Amino acid sequence: MSDANQETHKIAARRKVFKRRAGGANQETHKIAARRMLFKRRSGDANQEIHKIAARRKVFKRRAGDANQETHKIAARRKVFKRRAGDANQEIHKIAARRKVFKRRAGDAN
């Protein structure tokens, strides 16, 4: 940004700050509105209690599912072993891939 433009920018930026400050009155109005919302929310506490009870029930349901989770863990562990067994194959692949790279590089000279 050239110096002249920078000066213009500074003035414009300063104007924006004043505009923001002028909005202070609106901010007050917002605060009042926000406070009203809070009171509305508080009156919803009874509903929140009902929700808590429902949420607690869900937790029990989830816990009952723990046995299934254990079964899942065992299955997941088996998959890990399968994957590990595949590591040897992966190594072979890496070597083959490396050879291809060398072939490609050798081809660069040509």
C-alpha positions in Angstrom: 0.0 0.0 0.0 1.5 3.4 -1.0 1.8 6.1 1.7 -1.0 8.1 0.2 -3.4 5.1 0.1 -2.4 4.2 3.6 -3.3 7.7 4.9 -6.7 7.4 3.2 -7.2 4.0 4.7 -6.3 5.4 8.2 -9.0 8.1 7.8 -11.6 5.5 6.6 -10.7 3.2 9.5 -11.1 6.0 12.0 -14.6 6.8 10.5 -15.5 3.1 11.1 -14.5 3.4 14.7 -16.7 6.4 15.2 -19.6 4.6 13.6 -19.1 1.7 16.0 -19.0 4.0 19.0 -22.2 5.7 17.8 -23.8 2.3 18.0 -23.4 2.3 21.8 -27.1 3.2 22.3 -28.1 0.2 20.2 -25.8 -1.9 22.3 -27.7 -0.8 25.4 -31.0 -1.8 23.8 -29.4 -5.2 22.9 -28.3 -5.7 26.6 -31.9 -5.2 27.8 -33.2 -7.6 25.1 -30.5 -10.1 26.1 -31.5 -9.9 29.7 -35.2 -10.6 28.8 -34.1 -13.7 26.9 -32.3 -14.9 30.1 -35.4 -14.6 32.1 -37.3 -16.5 29.5 -34.6 -19.2 29.6 -34.8 -19.5 33.4 -38.6 -20.1 33.3 -37.7 -23.1 31.1 -36.0 -24.7 34.0 -38.9 -27.1 34.6 -38.5 -28.4 31.1 -34.8 -28.7 31.7 -35.4 -31.0 34.7 -37.7 -33.2 32.5 -34.9 -33.3 29.9 -32.3 -34.3 32.5 -34.5 -37.3 33.6 -34.9 -38.3 29.9 -31.1 -37.9 29.4 -30.4 -40.1 32.4 -32.6 -42.8 31.0 -30.6 -42.7 27.8 -27.4 -43.2 29.8 -28.8 -46.3 31.3 -29.8 -47.6 27.9 -26.3 -46.9 26.7 -24.7 -48.7 29.7 -26.9 -51.7 29.0 -25.2 -51.7 25.6 -21.8 -52.1 27.1 -21.8 -55.9 26.6 -22.3 -55.3 22.9 -19.5 -52.8 23.0 -17.2 -55.4 24.5 -18.1 -57.7 21.6 -17.2 -54.9 19.2 -13.9 -54.3 20.9 -12.9 -57.9 20.4 -13.9 -57.7 16.8 -12.0 -54.5 16.4 -8.9 -56.0 17.9 -9.1 -58.9 15.4 -9.1 -56.4 12.6 -5.9 -54.8 14.0 -4.2 -58.2 14.0 -5.3 -58.7 10.4 -3.9 -55.3 9.5 -0.6 -56.1 11.2 -0.4 -59.4 9.4 -0.6 -57.2 6.3 2.4 -55.2 7.3 4.8 -57.7 5.7 2.9 -57.3 2.4 3.1 -53.6 2.8 6.9 -53.8 3.2 7.1 -55.8 -0.1 4.9 -53.1 -1.7 7.2 -50.3 -0.5 10.2 -52.0 -2.0 8.4 -52.5 -5.3 7.2 -48.9 -5.2 10.8 -47.7 -4.6 12.0 -49.7 -7.6 9.5 -48.0 -9.8 10.7 -44.6 -8.6 14.3 -45.5 -9.5 13.1 -46.8 -12.9 11.3 -43.4 -13.4 14.4 -41.5 -12.4 16.6 -43.5 -14.7 14.1 -42.6 -17.4 14.6 -38.9 -16.7 18.1 -39.0 -18.2 16.7 -40.6 -21.4 
